[in-house]
């Protein structure tokens, strides 16, 4: 897990550094800006998800019909369902991408929060490891491979800066002056599920609570505003389990990660409101239906024109045995080939579009 966090944390660390510099070295504001930047980066995927959900609402009656028709034949049901998706050019998994992409971003954020000396202050691993060794030689017990090694080192540097006299003064000062607080809360602390903390009310509970509340509000809003969310059954239940899972995660990671997730929930709520206004699911469904109808009509017209061209080709007769079209003769055997092709085309259309098959007659070949 630590390896995965480092992979995603490396590029996001540069984004966080930029946000930290833009906000005047304010760590909490940097997290807010970082959240906005990452959500804006995911906005195109969210728009695509909105469109896919609107499209899914159009398919639901067809899916229900297939499910009812093949209720006792699961294999045939899956075949017909896949056939529907193929014909309509729809990928049911595409709407999950914006949700899935949040997890690597979260892993990266956790790594950034766990390792602020490296990501934000840009102090190299070698120097960090040497400072940890110095702190341990002075009586600390910091484990280099621990998630909390940099946070623990930061606490030692702030409490006992004199033991790091062999290191460059600017390095020590960077760590000492680095402020990870927000409204008096140290965002390097892992929230505890208790009413009191250090003899007073445990205000750290507000971070997991805010994360839970805003995610539930955002989920409810999505349920009410998007017709594609109706009748989702177990999937709908999963949308409400995710906020609970998020709140749980907030109790096992530094408060900075939970703070990011809470801000992210607020930004996502505002984004959902924007998407619902700009890309209203009902209007989008109507637009998609109109586009699908227009595409079907275009294909129908193409079939009609193809038949007309074939008839025109067949009507250019020559001596009753051969036809002439554009200076080229068509023999009787070629006419029979045209009969076979026309019959095959009619059969395909009848199967695909539910039309009644009509046998090819000599009149059709004139």
N, C-alpha and C positions, 0 to 999 in steps of 0.2 A: 504493500500500500504506500509506503514511504517513497518507493521508487517512482510509482505512478504520480504521486503528488509533486515530486521534483520535476518530472517531465513537463507537466502542465504549468507548474509554478515558474519555470525559467522564462518563458515568453511573457507571461502575465506579470512577472516581476518588473519588467521594463515599463509596462503600462502603468503599474502602480507607482513606480518611481516618477514617471512623468506627471501623474496626478498629484503626487506628493509635492513636487516642485511648483506646479501651477497653483496649488492651494497655499503656498507660503509655508511649507513644511508642517502643515496641520494634518496629522494622521487620520483623524476621524473624517474630516472633510475630504481627504484623499480617497477614503473608502467610498464615500457618497459619489464623488465624481467617477471613480473607478466603476462603480455599479452602473451609473448612467451610460458610460462609454461601452461597457460590455453588453448592456441591454440594447443599445442602439446598433451595435454590431450584429446582434441576433434579430433585429427588426425585419430584414427581408425574409428570414425563415418564418417569423411569426405571421407575416402577411401571407406567405405561402400556406401556412397551416390554416389560417382563416379561410382561405379560398378552398382548400381541400375539405374542410369541414362543411362548408356550404355545398360543395359538390356531393359530399356524402349524404347530405339531407335529401338530395334528389334521388339517390340510388336506394334509399331505405325502403320505399314501397316495392321496388323490384327485388331487393334482397329478401324482404318478408314473403313475397310471393314464391321465390325459389325455395325458401326454408319450409314453407307450408307444403309445397308440391313434393319436395324430396325429404320430408321429415323422417322417413324410415330408411333412407338411403344416404348415409353420410358421405360416401365417396362421390356419388353423383352430385350431391349438393355442393361439395367443394369444387368439382369440375365446372358446374354451371356458374358458380360464384366467380371462379377465376376467369371463365369465359366472358362474364359481364365486365369485370375489371379490365380485361384486355380490349374488348370492343370499345369501351368508353375511355380508355387511356387513363385509368385511375390507379394509383398506388396507395392502398390503405395504410401503409406504414409511413408514408411521407409526412403525415400530420404529427407523428411522434418525434420527429427529429429535433424541433425546438426544445422539447422537454428533455430529451436525452443529452443534448449538448450542454445543458445547464450543469450536469454532473462533473464533466472534466473541468469546467470553469470553477465550480465549487472546490474541487480538489486543488486547483491552482491557487485559489484564494486562501485556502487553509494553509498551504505551504508558505505563501507570502506572509500570512499572519504568524505562523510558527517561526519563520526565519527572517525577521525584519532587519537584522544586522546585515545579512547578505543581500536581500532584495532591495531594501529601501536605502540603507546607508552605504551599500556597495563596498563592504569590507570583505576581502577575500577569505576563502575557506582556511587557508594556511594560517592567517593571522588569527582567525576565530578559534581554531584548534589550539594554537599556542596560548591564547588568552585563557581558554578553558583549562589547559594544563597548569597555568600559573595560578588560577583560582583554586584548583584542586590541591595544589601544593601548599596553598595558604589555609587549607582546612575545608574547602567546599567539596561537594560530591556530585559534580556535574558529569553526566554520561555523554560522550561525544555523539553517539548514535541515537540519543533520545530525541523525540519530537520537541521537547522543551529545552534543549541545550542552550539555544541562543537566548531564550527568554530568561532562563536561570542565570546565564552569564550577564545579561543586562542588569539584573537585580544586584548581582555581586559588584559590578562596576560602579553602580550608583551608590551602593552602601560602603564599599571599600576601594575607592579609586587609587589610593596610595600604593596598593600592592601591584599595580600595573605601570609602575614608573619606567620600566624598561621599554615600554611601547611608545610610539609616537604620540605626543600630547593631543594632536588633532583627532587621532583615532579614539582615544579615551574620551575626549570632550564630545565627540559625535554621539557616542553611546550614552554618556551621562545626560546630554540635553535632549535626547530623543523622547518625545512625549506621546504615549499611546493611550492617553485618557480621553474620555468623552463625558462631559457633564459630571466630572468627578469620578467616573468609573474607569478602572484600568482595563483596557481591552485585551491585555495579555492574560488576564485571569480567566480560568474556566468556571463558568457559573455552576453553583451548587443548588440542588433542589431542597432549599430550606428557607424559612421565613426570616432568619437572622444571619448576619455576616459581620464579623468583627465587632460584635456587641450592638449592632443596629439593624435596621430593616435591610433585608437583602435586595437591594435595587437591581442586582444583576438578573433577577427573575424577570424583569421587564423586557429584556432582550428576547428570550425564548417566547414570552407571552406575546410580544409585538409580532414576532415572526409567525406564530400560530394564528393570531387574529387576522392579520392582513392577508395571509394566504387563504384563509377560509373565506374572507370577504371577496377576494379575487375569484375564488372558485365558484362561489354562489353567483357572482355577477356573470361569469362565463356561462353558467347553467341557465340563467334567466334570459340572457341576450342572444344565445346561439341555439337555433333549432336543431343543429346537428348533435347537441348534447342530450336531447330528449330521448328517453327510452334506452339509455346506454347500459342500464343494469349494473353488472359488476364493475364495468369500466368507470361508471359514474361514482361508485363507491371508492374506487382507487383514488379518485381526485380528492376525496376528503381524507383519505389515509395519508397522503403525501404531506399535508400540513402538520399532522401529528409526528410523522417521521422527521420532518424538519426541526420541530421543537425538541425532539429527542436528541438530534445531532448537536443542537445548541448547548446541551449539557455535557458534551464530551469533547468539545473543541474550545479554544480560546474565545472570549467574548467578541473579539474582532470579527471572527468568521460568522458568528450568529448575528452580529450587527450588520454585516454585509448582506446576509440572507434576509433580514428584516427590511432593510432598505430596498433590496431587490424585489421583495413582495410588493412594496409600495409602488415602485417604478412599474412593475408588471401590471398592477391594477390600473394605473394611469394609462399605460400602453393599451390595455384591453378596452378602456373607455374610448381612446383615440381610434383604435381599429374598428370598434363597433360603429363609430360615427362615420369614419372614412370608408370602411369596407363593411357596411351593414350586411350581416349574413342573409337576411331575407331578400334584399335587393340583389346581392351577389348571386343567390340561388336563381332568381328570376333571369338575371343576365346570362348565367351559365346555361340555363334551360333554353333561352333564346338562341345562344350560340350553337348549342347542340342541335336544335331544330333546323337552324340555317345550314349547318354542316350536312345533316341528313338530306335536306332538300337539294343541296348542291350535288351530292352524290347521286340522288335520284335523277336530277337533270342530266348528269353525265351519262347515266345508264340509258336514258331516253335518247340522247344525242348519238350514243354509240349504236343503238338499234336503228336509228334513222339513217346513219351513215351506211350501215350494213344493208339496209333495204335499198338505199340508193345504188349501192354497188351491185346488188342483185337485179335491179330493174333495168340496168343497161344491157339488154339482151342483144344477141347477134345470131340470127338464123334459128332460134329456138334451141340450139345445142350449146352454143357458146355465148358468153356475155363479153361486152367490151367496156372498159372503164379506164379513162385516162390513157387510152392507146394500148392497153394490155388486155388480152383475151382471158376469159374465165371458162374453162372446160366444164363438162358435165360432172366430172369427178370433183372439181373444185367446188361446184355448187353443192354437192353432197357433203363436202367437208364443212361448208358454211352452215349447212343444215345441222350438222353435228355440233358445231361450236355454238350456234344460237340456242340449241336445246340445252347444252351444258350450262350456258349463261343463265337461262331461265330457271333451271333447277337450283343453281346456286342462289339466285335472288329469292326464289320461293322459300328455301331453307333459312336464309339469313334474315329476311324481312317479313316472314310469315305470309307471303303472297301465295295465291293458288297457282299451281303449275299448269300451263297451257301448252299442249302439244304443238310443235312446229308444223305448219301446213305449207302447201305449195304457194299459197297467196303471200305468206310471209317471206318467201324467197323471190318474189317478183319485184 
